[in-house]
Amino acid sequence: MMDVNIWVVPYGKIWAVKFENAKTTLFQSPSQSDAETYALNLASTMQCGLIIQDRNGNIIQNGSYGGAQAHQG
């Protein structure tokens, strides 16, 4: 289990997956659904938190996959 969160965030006109507070992205897609699928698989593999934002930056999902407690930070 890792004490880290993975975020799905709006990234210009596309969507990005990144570690919390990271300046670089792990994955980019024009589809929010594709970004969420990638992030969910990564969070499950890494056993960490997953936080998903909407286009306005509001958190729409905050979950834990494998025991880590997802938190805003």
C-alpha positions in Angstrom: 0.0 0.0 0.0 1.3 3.4 -0.9 0.4 6.7 0.8 -0.2 8.6 -2.4 -3.1 9.9 -4.4 -3.7 9.7 -8.2 -5.7 12.6 -9.7 -7.8 12.8 -12.8 -7.8 16.5 -13.7 -8.8 18.8 -16.6 -5.7 19.7 -18.5 -6.5 22.4 -21.0 -9.0 20.9 -23.4 -8.1 17.3 -22.5 -7.8 15.2 -19.3 -4.7 14.2 -17.4 -3.8 11.6 -14.8 -1.1 12.6 -12.4 0.2 12.0 -8.9 -0.9 14.5 -6.3 1.2 17.7 -6.5 3.1 16.5 -9.5 3.9 18.9 -12.3 4.1 16.2 -15.0 1.3 13.9 -16.1 1.3 10.1 -16.3 -1.4 9.9 -19.0 -3.3 12.3 -21.2 -6.5 11.7 -23.2 -9.2 13.8 -24.9 -11.7 11.5 -23.1 -12.4 11.9 -19.4 -13.7 8.3 -19.3 -10.3 7.0 -20.7 -8.4 9.0 -18.2 -10.6 7.6 -15.4 -10.1 4.0 -16.6 -6.3 4.5 -16.7 -6.3 6.1 -13.2 -8.6 3.4 -11.7 -6.3 0.6 -13.0 -3.2 2.4 -11.7 -4.8 3.1 -8.3 -5.9 -0.5 -8.0 -2.4 -1.7 -8.9 -0.6 0.7 -6.6 -3.2 0.3 -3.8 -3.7 4.0 -3.4 -6.2 6.8 -3.4 -8.0 8.2 -6.5 -9.5 11.6 -6.8 -11.4 12.8 -9.9 -12.2 16.3 -10.7 -14.9 17.7 -13.1 -14.1 20.3 -15.8 -14.4 23.1 -13.2 -12.0 21.5 -10.8 -14.6 20.3 -8.3 -14.0 16.8 -6.8 -16.6 14.4 -8.1 -15.1 11.2 -6.8 -12.7 10.4 -3.9 -12.0 6.8 -3.3 -9.5 4.4 -1.9 -8.2 1.3 -3.7 -6.4 -1.2 -1.6 -6.4 0.4 1.8 -4.9 3.8 1.2 -7.1 6.7 2.4 -7.7 9.2 -0.4 -7.5 12.7 0.8 -7.4 16.2 -0.7 -4.1 17.8 -0.5 
